[in-house]
Amino acid sequence: MTAPAPPTDPRLKFLWRPYTQMQTESAPLTAVETCGAQIKLSDGRWLIDGISSWWTACHGYNHEHIIEAMQKQLDDMPHVMFGGLTHEPALQLAYRLSTILPGARTPDALSHVFFSDSGSVAVEIALKMAVQYWRNKGVPGRKRFVAFQHAYHGDTTGAMSVCDPDEGMHALFKGAIPEQIIIELPRTADQMAAFEQLLMGGQNEIAGVILEPLVQAAGGMKFHSPEILTALREACRRHDTLFIADEIATGFGRTGTLFACEQADIVPDIMCIGKALTGGAIGMAATAANENVFSAFLSDNEKAAFMHGPTYMANPLAAAAANASLDLFEDGDRLEQVERIEDALRDQLEPCRTIPGIKDVRVMGAIGVVQMAQPRDIDWLRQRFSEENVWIRPFGDIVYLMPSFIIGADEMTALTGAVVNVMNEWSKRTG
Ligand SMILES: Cc1ncc(COP(=O)(O)O)c(C=O)c1O
């Protein structure tokens, strides 16, 4: 076993870290072990994890059922290419997903599952699928997308193009990526009418509309109602425009139902899933399409085939982890746990509402958000949280919690207690 890296590890300079100003940001903490809802650091401390590794570890870390399934798969076949070959873990997973995704066993079902290795790539695939769908149908001009302010769909070029171009992380790339139609998420009757007009006028240009259902996550944890989601989906149906739901953040129970679309009783044409698909054990994502989309790729013409195929597509190890994660959703009481987390978040974050400088406190499912009026002292906040032995990473103007569903009641109280204490300190400090 190698010794834990000291805090000033000289090897750090070889790491280029995500979303990090490498000149000024302090050294990262070194994680050495994970268990349940906690992360152990090289200094021996255990931190209670408030964000379940970017919202992936829904069953907690190192769940024995997932580890066992992966260990078995590792012995049999860690990887094999997917072109011309298939395997049991992928066959099982595609079938099982088709039975639980919104619309399962109806004519609208999302029964055609295309695997990939990350959420951003699943979004790229959805966008490409929509463009090629129209090309295959003889409408090549339909190649632009409508997306929404505060959206975040990933960091690759196509995915960046449907993110918020101003408020998001990609403003720097304006002009270097395809320009899409980015509008305010319609909330009023007038805005909804304008959206309909846009779709009506764009029938030779717009390929699809892409939205994170109910929660725009990395763009600031902004919520919208199921009614808005239903209205947007129905407008797309009326104007023959593909509706793409990006459930990479919301999927697998996070908002209180297995998928957020269920709360609006809608089924998209194309849906992206990722993150918690493998229970946080290993990277995997998928893009699922309905029969109408899939059938547009069926032809005697080879060129009508969907032109995509990542090298590690449907990786058997990841598919085994995902199947094991689905077992845990079937056998466990995950949605009841989400309900309990929701109650705890509502109750325990409430004191933040009256802290000067706090603009909003909101909760949906296992997502709790404390929004600051001004984003100040984010590095100080991060430092203070880790001193409190919790792992919470504020960004932009929000401090948020998205814990593992198996988190214990005491761990939950420690997390929310840290948020209330540290935000009180922050408020006094920032005046
Ligand atoms: C809604 C949504 N879509 C796409 C992505 C990109 O996923 P990945 O980081 O796996 O590429 C994210 C990541 O936060 C996300 O929240």
The ligand as a MOL file (V3000), in Angstrom:
LIG
                    3D

  0  0  0     0  0            999 V3000
M  V30 BEGIN CTAB
M  V30 COUNTS 16 16 0 0 0
M  V30 BEGIN ATOM
M  V30 1 C -27.9740 17.7240 -16.2600 0
M  V30 2 C -26.5720 17.3540 -16.6080 0
M  V30 3 N -26.2930 16.9850 -17.8780 0
M  V30 4 C -25.0480 16.6180 -18.2310 0
M  V30 5 C -24.0130 16.6200 -17.3270 0
M  V30 6 C -22.6190 16.2170 -17.7590 0
M  V30 7 O -22.3110 14.9770 -17.2250 0
M  V30 8 P -20.7760 14.5000 -17.1380 0
M  V30 9 O -20.1240 15.3580 -16.1150 0
M  V30 10 O -20.8910 13.0580 -16.7100 0
M  V30 11 O -20.1930 14.6500 -18.4890 0
M  V30 12 C -24.2550 17.0160 -16.0150 0
M  V30 13 C -23.1690 17.0790 -15.0170 0
M  V30 14 O -23.2540 17.7250 -14.0040 0
M  V30 15 C -25.5740 17.3920 -15.6370 0
M  V30 16 O -25.8770 17.7870 -14.3990 0
M  V30 END ATOM
M  V30 BEGIN BOND
M  V30 1 1 1 2
M  V30 2 1 2 3
M  V30 3 2 2 15
M  V30 4 2 3 4
M  V30 5 1 4 5
M  V30 6 1 5 6
M  V30 7 2 5 12
M  V30 8 1 6 7
M  V30 9 1 7 8
M  V30 10 2 8 9
M  V30 11 1 8 10
M  V30 12 1 8 11
M  V30 13 1 12 13
M  V30 14 1 12 15
M  V30 15 2 13 14
M  V30 16 1 15 16
M  V30 END BOND
M  V30 END CTAB
M  END
